[in-house]
Amino acid sequence: MRESLPIQVDQPEMFRKQLTGLARYFDPFVLLDSHRSPSTYRYTNHDRYDFLAALGSVDQVQGGDQNGFARLEPFANSKADWLFGYFGYDLKNETERLSSSHPDGIGFPALYFFQPRYVIVSEGGSVRLEYLPQITSRGEAHDLIQNLSSLEAGRQVDERLPLLQSRMSREEYLQTIRQLKAHIQRGDVYEVTYCQEYYGRGSIDPFQVYLNLGVYSPAPFSCLYRHGAHYLLSSSPERFLSKSGSTVISQPIKGTVGRGRTQDEDHRLRHQLGKDVKEQAENVMIVDLVRNDLSRSAKMGSVSVEELFGIYTFPQVHQMISTVSAEIDPKNYLHCIRNAFPMGSMTGAPKVRAMQLIEKYEKTRRGLYSGALGYFSPEKNFDFNVVIRSILFNSDQNYVSFQVGGAITSLSEPEKEYEECQVKARAMRKVLTRPH
């Protein structure tokens, strides 16, 4: 059972920046930040926390793409405590008869969760530090709070920013979209999410890059994750799956348009997205897929669509987001995640055939990209994002990577799909190419 100490926070934004400084001293480290303010991103009443941070590990579990869920279940069920971690995309090989053979420059394990030494919780504007008294004394916890104010979050290392390049040329991308549309026209699949990688060799300060990403593109499921040499710097706008009591919700995103240069243009683009037949077709196919995924774990008749084709505005884009809910037996919380993973918004329909085509036509193993990162609470509630709009970094290899993609349907125009990828890549590209 954890004990807690209150933390006086007079400047919330400064405190968030100081928290990133803790990632230099605690390994592993996770900061989950909603960037919540009165004007942004409150999708549902499931948004309980302003931010969460997990510092250090007292126990952990790691798994490969054939045994990740199998290893997590006994570990999670043995802990009545916070757990933080992620599900990598290649766990599809455990849930289905699939494989992954593409190169992986980052090298995240397929699954990793840890029971943290400290948890910092911001809820309803108040902040507290939770600690395990059998491991950490009250004096040590108090010292950590006192030292927070002296942390520096700014750049502390020399950077050699990477020269970014794509795994494929523009023409290769366009040709692949044509090939995927041929599969759709033959009836192999209705929709498939196709992604491409941008990568480079260089050294970055991941903490400063994360802060810059949050300034340029704040998002409700942002996170900073560090484990050893592996870093995730995410400005994700998408929730994969959340549980509160017996209720689970999923909020797939399908449908994107860039922001306008003027207020009138921005309003027009937002309105067009809401009425776009192609974007609605993409969204409703994934909603149906999510409904099917949740029905495998849900109580009969409990799956419902709370919102269809909701339009939400972010600093770089407008997005079409739908909300699907269901009631489950709380004891089956891990089975619910496994039955819904990987998320439909990053695969396609039918899901297994879409993942086979993804493996055939993409050139990079997705790894943590299009997986999910988040937490389990002591009560076994949880909230996991979709790892998109994210930079991954391996500091041992000086390898920097991000991926972007979109849903391909029979109505897709290859050139417009390519342009959409460039819009989604804008924030990551900007923070990785800024001048010294």
DAQUI-V688171 format. One line per field, one symbol per residue. ss: DSSP state (A for helix, B for strand, O for the rest). psi: psi as a letter, one per 40 degrees, with the letter a starting at -180 (. if undefined). Layout:
ss = ???
psi = ???
This chain:
ss = OBBBBBBOOOOAAAAAAAAAAAOOOOOOBBBBBOOOBOOBOOOOOOOOOOBBBBBBBBBBBBBOOOOAAAAAAAAAAOOOOOBBBBBOAAAAAAAOOOOOOOBOOOOOOOBBBBBBBBBBBBBOOBBBBBBBOOOOOAAAAAAAAAAAOOOOOOOOOOOBOOOOBBOOOAAAAAAAAAAAAAAAAAOOOOBBBBBBBBBBBOBOOAAAAAAAAAAAOOOOBBBBBBBOOBBBBBBBOOBBBBBBOOBBBBBOBBBBBBOOOOAAAAAAAAAAAAAOAAAAAAAAAAAAAAAAAAAOOBOOOOOBBBBBBBBBBOOOBBBBBBBBBBBBOAAAAAAAAAAAOOOAAAOBBOAAAAAAAAAAAOOBOOOOOOOBBBBBOOOOOBBBBOOOOBBBBBOOOOBBBBBBBBBBOOOOOAAAAAAAAAAAAAAAAAAAOOOO
psi = hiiihihhhdgdddddddddddeeehhihhhhhefhieeifgdieegdidiihhhiheiiiiiaeeedddddddddeehgiihiaihideededdigiiheiihedfiidihiihidihhhhhfeiiihhihdedhidddddddddedeeiheaheihigiihhiieiiddddddddddddddddeedidihhhiiihiihihihdddddddddddgiiefiihhhhbehihhhfhehhchihhbehiiigihhhiiiiididdddddddddddehdddddddddddddddddddeeiiheehihdhhfhhihiddiiihhihhiihihdefdddddddeiiideecahidddddddddddiehhdbdheahiaihidefiihhahgifihihhddefhhiiiiaihhadehhdddddddddddedddddeeeii.
